[in-house]
Amino acid sequence: MNALCPFNAIAVALPALALLSACAATSPNALPKYQPPADGAPAAIIDVGKHGRAWSVDGAETPSFTSTIRLAPGEHRVGINCLSFEISPAYVVLGGGALAAPFVKTPLQFVLVTGSFEAGRTYYTRCVAVDGQPRAWLADTPDGSDLPQGFTSICTRECPH
């Protein structure tokens, strides 16, 4: 019987290892990683800013915490998101009395911006919240309120009604 103990341990460990390694595998829905142009090559720059994020370029995922993204000159589709925090009181009734507790609402807007990016130019992600509703876009000045000429934007999540 003692001879079977190592076999039993291996028989139990192999399926567990298979499950654990499957969890570490990349998802079939994972985006490919974005590859910027080589250093020194002509490029447009996207300055991500503090509140927004350019999360994809042409369907490829960009690094999470980067502050700038380099693009080869030409037509690109850039995914941008904007997170808004709204803290308001929520009332909970406990044993006959009401207790105010903070409630945090965090809407996150996603947009896809398409346009022709020019080498040597800097573009800026913009993220503002009006009445708790986030709005994301790309501008050609740090405080720009409109898309660069010839660019289009499609909201894909948390769109104003």
MOJOSUL-V363435 format. One line per field, one symbol per residue. phi: phi as a letter, one per 30 degrees, with the letter a starting at -180 (. if undefined). psi: psi as a letter, one per 20 degrees, with the letter a starting at -180 (. if undefined). A space follows every 50 residues. Layout:
phi: ???
psi: ???
//
This chain:
phi: .dddedddddddddddddddddddddddcdddddcdddeideacccddic ccaccabhicdcddcdcbbcbdekdbccdbbbcccbcbdbcccbhjccbd bdbccbdbccbccbacdceicccbdbbbbbhicdbcacbcbecdcbddei cbbbdcahddd
psi: hhhighgggghhhghghgghhhhiqqqijqqqpporqqpiqpqqpoohah iapoiqokjpprqgkqiqppqqqapqoppqrppppopqqqppookiqppp qqpppmqoppqpppropppiqpqpqqoqpolioqpqrprjqhkqirqqpi qqpppiqlqq.
//
